[in-house]
Amino acid sequence: MMKHGFFLIAALLAFALPAAAQEKAPMPPKLFASAGEVDAAIAKARARHKGGNTVEILANVGIYTWQLEYRTTTTPPSVHKAQAELIYVAGGGCTLIMGGTLKEPKDNGANLAGTAIEGGTPHKVAKGDYILVPPGTPHWYTDPQGEFISIALHMPMEPSP
């Protein structure tokens, strides 16, 4: 009986460990995204979107990921503790509130998420705009005009003192 239990555990581990290793493997580098690939990523994000922020990876190398972000509603405000974020607005528009104080922050690792921002500066952003959010800066996408599509690059950087 004990012998069968050992073989059962060994068999389960033989199947589970390779699957776990695959989940943690880094993405292979992708250094280019054509206009057609971006259009396909937008279509995929629209199809998968269930509210909140739907993300599609466009390109990556090492710790740098360039991602398409698709929103149709206000999403919770956040702070990237040790990343600057470069944003290009690829479609639609919204009000982006930057700065101020994140209300009811909850730590989820690399970021803080909150319920609102108090005292931030609102910016009306639209297709073609570029935004640089310094690390440690609260920011909040509110009042999207239909759909809001951005392309963001998160860059490791310590907040200024």
C-alpha positions as CSV (number, residue, x, y, z in Angstrom):
1,M,0.0,0.0,0.0
2,M,2.8,2.4,1.0
3,K,4.6,1.5,-2.2
4,H,1.6,2.4,-4.3
5,G,1.3,5.8,-2.5
6,F,4.9,6.6,-3.2
7,F,4.5,5.9,-6.9
8,L,1.3,7.9,-7.0
9,I,3.1,10.9,-5.4
10,A,6.1,10.5,-7.7
11,A,3.8,10.4,-10.8
12,L,1.9,13.5,-9.7
13,L,5.2,15.4,-9.1
14,A,6.5,14.2,-12.4
15,F,3.6,15.9,-14.2
16,A,3.2,18.9,-11.8
17,L,6.8,20.1,-11.6
18,P,7.3,20.6,-15.4
19,A,4.0,22.5,-15.6
20,A,5.0,24.8,-12.7
21,A,8.4,25.4,-14.3
22,Q,6.8,26.4,-17.5
23,E,4.6,29.0,-15.8
24,K,7.6,30.7,-14.3
25,A,9.7,30.7,-17.5
26,P,10.3,34.3,-18.8
27,M,8.7,35.4,-22.0
28,P,11.1,35.2,-25.0
29,P,12.2,38.6,-26.2
30,K,10.0,40.3,-28.8
31,L,11.5,43.5,-30.1
32,F,9.1,44.6,-32.7
33,A,5.3,45.0,-33.0
34,S,4.0,45.9,-36.5
35,A,0.9,48.1,-37.0
36,G,-1.0,45.0,-37.9
37,E,0.0,43.3,-34.6
38,V,-1.1,46.4,-32.7
39,D,-4.4,46.3,-34.5
40,A,-4.8,42.6,-33.7
41,A,-4.0,43.2,-30.1
42,I,-6.7,45.9,-29.9
43,A,-9.2,43.5,-31.5
44,K,-8.2,40.8,-29.0
45,A,-8.4,43.2,-26.0
46,R,-11.9,44.3,-27.2
47,A,-13.0,40.7,-27.5
48,R,-11.6,39.6,-24.1
49,H,-12.6,42.8,-22.2
50,K,-14.8,42.2,-19.2
51,G,-14.3,45.6,-17.5
52,G,-11.3,47.0,-15.7
53,N,-8.0,47.1,-17.6
54,T,-7.4,44.5,-20.3
55,V,-3.7,44.1,-21.2
56,E,-2.1,42.6,-24.3
57,I,1.8,42.4,-24.5
58,L,3.2,44.0,-27.6
59,A,6.9,43.7,-27.1
60,N,9.3,42.9,-24.3
61,V,13.0,42.4,-23.4
62,G,14.2,41.4,-20.0
63,I,12.3,43.4,-17.3
64,Y,10.8,45.8,-19.8
65,T,7.3,45.1,-21.1
66,W,5.5,47.3,-23.7
67,Q,1.8,46.7,-23.3
68,L,-1.5,47.7,-24.8
69,E,-4.0,48.6,-22.1
70,Y,-7.8,48.7,-23.0
71,R,-10.3,50.4,-20.7
72,T,-14.0,51.3,-21.1
73,T,-14.7,52.4,-17.5
74,T,-13.0,54.2,-14.7
75,T,-10.4,51.9,-13.2
76,P,-9.0,52.0,-9.6
77,P,-6.1,54.5,-9.1
78,S,-2.6,53.1,-8.5
79,V,1.0,53.9,-7.6
80,H,3.9,52.1,-9.1
81,K,6.3,52.0,-6.2
82,A,9.6,51.6,-8.2
83,Q,8.6,52.1,-11.8
84,A,8.1,55.1,-14.1
85,E,5.4,54.6,-16.7
86,L,5.6,56.1,-20.2
87,I,2.1,56.2,-21.8
88,Y,1.1,56.8,-25.4
89,V,-2.7,57.3,-26.0
90,A,-3.5,55.2,-29.0
91,G,-7.2,55.7,-29.1
92,G,-10.1,57.4,-27.3
93,G,-9.6,59.7,-24.4
94,C,-10.2,60.1,-20.6
95,T,-9.3,62.2,-17.7
96,L,-6.0,61.2,-16.1
97,I,-5.6,62.4,-12.6
98,M,-2.0,62.5,-11.4
99,G,-0.4,63.4,-8.1
100,G,-2.1,64.0,-4.9
101,T,-2.8,61.3,-2.2
102,L,-4.0,57.8,-2.9
103,K,-7.0,57.0,-0.7
104,E,-7.3,53.6,1.1
105,P,-4.1,52.2,-0.4
106,K,-3.7,48.4,-0.6
107,D,-0.2,47.0,-1.3
108,N,-0.2,44.3,-4.0
109,G,3.5,43.9,-4.4
110,A,5.0,46.3,-7.0
111,N,2.0,48.6,-6.8
112,L,-0.5,50.2,-4.5
113,A,-4.1,50.3,-5.5
114,G,-6.6,52.7,-3.9
115,T,-10.2,53.9,-4.1
116,A,-9.6,57.5,-5.1
117,I,-7.0,60.3,-5.4
118,E,-7.4,63.4,-3.2
119,G,-5.8,66.6,-4.5
120,G,-4.4,65.3,-7.8
121,T,-4.3,67.3,-11.1
122,P,-6.7,66.3,-13.8
123,H,-5.5,66.1,-17.4
124,K,-7.8,65.6,-20.4
125,V,-5.8,63.1,-22.6
126,A,-6.7,62.0,-26.1
127,K,-5.2,60.0,-29.0
128,G,-1.7,61.1,-29.8
129,D,-0.8,62.3,-26.3
130,Y,2.2,61.1,-24.3
131,I,2.4,61.0,-20.6
132,L,5.3,60.2,-18.2
133,V,4.2,59.1,-14.7
134,P,7.2,59.2,-12.3
135,P,7.6,56.4,-9.8
136,G,5.7,56.8,-6.6
137,T,3.1,59.0,-8.3
138,P,-0.6,58.3,-7.8
139,H,-2.5,58.2,-11.2
140,W,-6.1,57.4,-12.1
141,Y,-7.8,56.8,-15.4
142,T,-11.3,58.3,-15.1
143,D,-14.2,59.1,-17.4
144,P,-13.1,57.3,-20.5
145,Q,-14.8,58.6,-23.7
146,G,-16.1,55.3,-25.1
147,E,-12.9,53.2,-25.2
148,F,-9.5,54.3,-23.9
149,I,-6.5,52.6,-25.5
150,S,-3.0,53.3,-24.3
151,I,0.4,51.7,-24.9
152,A,2.5,51.7,-21.7
153,L,6.1,51.0,-20.9
154,H,7.0,50.4,-17.2
155,M,10.6,51.3,-16.5
156,P,12.3,50.3,-13.2
157,M,13.3,53.5,-11.3
158,E,13.4,54.5,-7.7
159,P,11.1,57.4,-6.7
160,S,12.8,60.8,-6.1
161,P,13.2,61.7,-2.5
